[in-house]
């Protein structure tokens, strides 16, 4: 019982911290300016230039039907990349920026709230049955989006869709992936009372890398997905598993 209470407390602590930071952002406002970096501080995240705030607001309005009906006019490489933000769409802006970078490179990358993956997954399954999915399928997520990445992948697996790569940035619970997943990379900061690594479920034959990033003290839960090195490694991995159209 005490272990369960500790686990709940640790998860609640991270979520409460994010909620408190959201409140700070609302009170402070977004009129100040700040330079961006790969490992931005909380202050940098709150004090965005107005032009970047407009991009953030646009990203917040993305719903499942926007992803399902997204334009592919820019796409010059194979594959479909699905990228999920975490709590309240506030502190996963590295996901948005990485998706924008991928689209500029010709990838079919969609970024959205972790809450919306199920109808998007249903669309993938329906298109897979019609032979309309562009493989490889890739799923990425930060925080609660990291939690849902394994679930997203497993749902696709139960419906016959292969997932080539799952990349997560500091999920806050244990993940398991099944036989349909080829490779998992999890950048995480270990939690005190919860295992937030990803493990193999029955039938899994791929590779899982759980990478503890605490060696760099500048990396926190709210900036891990903004890390330039991790983003570059993710895009490099896409280069390896996709092809030019």
N, C-alpha and C positions, 0 to 999 in steps of 0.2 A: 504493500500500500504506500509506503514512504517513497519508494522508487517512482511509482506512478505520479504521486503528488509532485515530486521533484521535476519529472519530465514535463508535466503540465505547466509548472511554474516557469521552466526555462523557455518553453515555446511562447507562453504568455508574455514573458519578459521581452522577447524580440519583437513580438507583434505590438506590445504596448509602447515600446521605444519608437517603432515606426509611426504609430498613431500620434505619439507626442510630437514627433518631428513634423508630421503633417500639420498639426495645430500650430506649431511655430511658424511654418511656412505661410499659413493663412494669415496669422497675425502680422508677420513681418511684411508680407507683400512681396512683389517680384519686380520692383522698379529699379533696384540697384543693378550695377553691372559688375561682372567678374570675368577673369580669364579662365578658360577651360584647361583641364589637364587629364591625363589618363587615370590618375588616382585622385579625383576631385574630393574636396572636403565637403561636409554638410553645408557649410556656408556658401561654397561655390554652387552647389546644387540649388539652393534657395534663391541666390542672387543672380539669376540668369539675365542676359540682355533680352530686351523685349522681342527681338526677332526670333530668338530661340524659344521664348515662351509661346509665341504663336505656333511654332512647330509642335510643342508639347501639347497645346490645346487641341490641335488637329489630331494628334495621335490618340488622345483621350476619347475622341468621338468614334473611333473605329469599333465597329460591331461585327458579329459573325458574317452578316451578309456582305459587308464591305470586303472581307477577306475572301469569301467564296466567289464573289464576282469581281475580284481584283483584275486590273489590267496586266497583261503580260507582254505588252508591246515592247518593253525594254529588255526582255529576257534573251540572253545570248548563250546561256549555259544550261545544261540539263539539271534536273533536281527541283525540289520544292522544300523551302526552309520555313519552319514555323517557330516564331520567337515570342515567348510569353513574359510579360512584366509581372511584378509581384503586387503587394498590397497597395490598394488605392491609386495605382498608376503614378505614384509620385517619385519613388526612389529607384526606379529601374530604367532610368533614361539612357544608360549604356546600351540596353537592348534596342531602343529606338535608333540611337546613333549607329550601332553596328548594322542594323537592318538597312538603314539608309545607305551606308557604305557598300553593303552587299548588292543592293539594287543598282547603285552606280557602276558596279563591276559586272552587271548583267545577270545577277542571280534573281530568281523568283523568291524573294524573302518577304514574309508578312509578319508584322509585329502587332500584338494585341494583348489585352488583359488575360491573365490566367483563368478568369471566370468563364471565358468563351470558347474553350477548346472543344467541348463535346459536339456542338453542331458542325464545327469545322472538321472534326474527325469523321463525322457521319458523311460529310460531303466527300472526303477523301475516299472512304470505303465505297461509296456509290460510284465515284469516277473510276476507281480501281476495277470494279466489276465490268465497266464499259471499256477498259483499256485506255483510260484518258489521263492517268497519273504519270507525271514525269519523274522518274527515279534518278538519283536516290532521294528518299524522304529523310529530312533532318529535323530534329526537334531541339530547341534550346529554351532555357528559362532561368530566371533569377528569383531567389527567395521562394515565395509561394508558387511562382512560375516554375521554379526548379522542382518543387514537390509534384506539380501536375505533369511535368515532362515524362516521368516514368509511367504515370497513369495513361497519358495520351498515347505513348508508344505501345503500352500493353493493350489498350483498346484496339488500336490498329492491328496488333498481332492476333487478337481473338477473332478478327474479321479478315484475316488473310493478307494483310498489307505489311510488307517488309520495311523496317526502319534501319537505315544504314548508320546513323550517328545520332546520339543524344549528348548534348553538352549542357551541364547545369552549373549555376553559380550560386553557391552557398544555400542549398535547400535547408529547410528547418525540420525535416523528418526523414526517416529511413526510406529509401527507395528500393524497388526490386524491378528487374527487367527480365523479359522472357525470351523465348527462342527466336523471335522475329527480329531481334536487335543485334546488329553487328558489333558496334563499339559505343562505349560510354566514357565520357570525360567529365569528372565532377571536381570543380574547384571549390573547396570548402574550408570554413573555419570551424574546427570541432566544437560542438556544444558540450556544456558541462554534464548534463544529465540525459542527453539524447544522442543516439547514433544518427548523424545526418549524412552518412555515406550511402552509396548505392551498391546493391548486391545482386548476384545472379539468382533468378528464379529457376524453377524446373525447366530443363531443356536448353538453357542458355549455353551457347558455345563460343560466344564472341569474347571481346576484351573489355575490361572495366579498369579505368584509372581513377582512383580517388586521390586527388592531389591536395594535401594539406598546405594552405598558403600562409600559415601564421609566421613563417620565417621572415616575411616582410611586414613589419609592424604598421606600415602605412595602409595596409589593406584592411578594410572593414566590411561588415555586412552590407552597408549602403554604397560601397564603391567598387566591390569586387568585379562586377560586370562591366565597369568602365575601364578596367586595367588594359592598357594598350597591348601589353605582351599577350594576355589571354585572348584578346580580340584578334590579334594578328595570327595567333596559333589556330584559332577557330576558322578564320578565313583560309589559312594555308591548308587546313584539313579539307575544306570544301574544294579547294583547287585540286587536291589529290583524288577525290572521289567523284568529281563531276567532269563533264566534257563540254567542249565548245559545240554549239549547234551549227 
